[in-house]
Amino acid sequence: MKEYGLIVIGAGSGLDVAAAASRKWKVALVEEGPLGGTCLNRGCIPTKILAHIAEVIDTISSAHKFGISVESAEVDFLKAMSQSWVVDREAAKIEEGVKTNPNIDLYKGRAEFIDEHTIAVGEKEIRGERIVIAAGTRPAVPPIKGLEEVPYMTSREILRINYLPRELAVVGGGYIGVELGNFFRAVGSKVKVLQRRDVLVPHEDKDVARFFTEKFSALHEVFLNFSTEEVEKKGEKVLLHSKDGRVVEATDLLVATGRKPNTDILKVERAGVKVNERGFVVCDQRMRTNKEHIWALGDIVGRYQFKHVANEEAVCVIRNLFGRECEMDYRAVPHAIFSTPQVAGVGKTEQELEGGNYLVGKYNYENTGMGLALKEEGFVKMLCDYEGNILGCHIVGPHASLLIHEVLVSLRSGSGNVKDLLNTIHIHPALNEVVQRAAANI
């Protein structure tokens, strides 16, 4: 049995740990799929390439608003879809790079714990003095009656589809469902989103969720309060039945109802690693599990399932492996939804603050010079305490994922007070003015 100073399970953000640790120890890197993890291969990168394609199509389609006459966009679906497959080349480059490192042994296969120091990869067993679990999550498929008897896709399969669905039913109104649904709508599918809640993206601030739901519903068929109870195949169609008797039919079905951790596949219980009630690995602020020699990071920890957080957690793990005593700082963790409209947020939502003392500042895109030029609706909503300390900021509209960074810099590097925004001279009439004006409305 080969022994290592460190075993890293998962080649997403775990790659950073393996590379850094290889300067000190012999490292085993275990990965079942292509290197780069979910973000590169099945998540952030391919979906954002598709989101940009949808944005280009929508820009062409809205040209008439500016007095520009353009023939309606003709989409070569396979050519558009294949733009996202560039990730295969990137994953291959990463693997080539790993193989050039003499201190890293790459094991391509599924990892399973044998005990707290031993991992099986296929028929091979390896032993690690230290272990880092960075094996991520996979799509969660709900126990819907009949689902296993009908053809359906998750986010994994639909990113490799080679035909355009005529009608696409999307079960789930969270960020995965609305991002993918928006792309397929833009390229020509008739998209039907089935959401069991009364708004889409329900974890967003309530005003953002309501605004998003209204705008998204103008472009797609949206069925709210639709709890899918049963699905069945009927001819070329899949029929989805709700508990209240409604029926939606489509030629293709995407299930986008969240993600589940891969701890069961890893059999972490054999190592005695503690998980919570949802199966995510339990860690302290140093990313160490209940086993002193085992760390975890990324989506499998379940604190924030974002690549930018996994990268920060990887840095923290590296420092602790090298004895530098690092604790994760989860202040001001942002997120964004790349759909139409775009959404971004950080900090508390108003529904989380209700019952407490807070102030609200809000400003609409269309009341700024650039917002007027864009002919787009949207708003920035700032939540503060009575001293002006920023408790949360939520944006819906074009470039939301960029605009939120003004607030992030204040929260992480400045005072975290609206005065950081108010005292900054903003370029007029750049769209960023909408952030400053929301702060001024506190």
Secondary structure, 3 states (H helix, E strand, C coil): CEEEEEEEECCCCHHHHHHHHCCCCCEEEEECCCCCHHHHHHCHHHHHHHHHHHHHHHHHHCHHHHCCCCCCCCCCHHHHHHHHHHHHHHHHHHHHHHHCCCCEEEEECCEEECCCCEEEECCEEEEEEEEEECCCEEECCCCCECHHHCCCECHHHHCCCCCCCCEEEEECCCHHHHHHHHHHHHHCCEEEEECCCCCCCCCCCHHHHHHHHHHHHCCCEEECCCCEEEEEEECCEEEEEECCCCEEEECEEEECCCEEECHHHHCHHHHCCCECCCCCECCCCCCECCCCCEEECHHHCCCCCCHHHHHHHHHHHHHHHCCCCCCCCCCCCEEEECCCCCEEEEECCHHHHCCCCCEEEEEEHHHCHHHHHHCCCCEEEEEECCCCEEEEEEEECCCHHHHHHHHHHHHHHCCCECHHHHCCCCCCCCCCHHHHHHHHCC
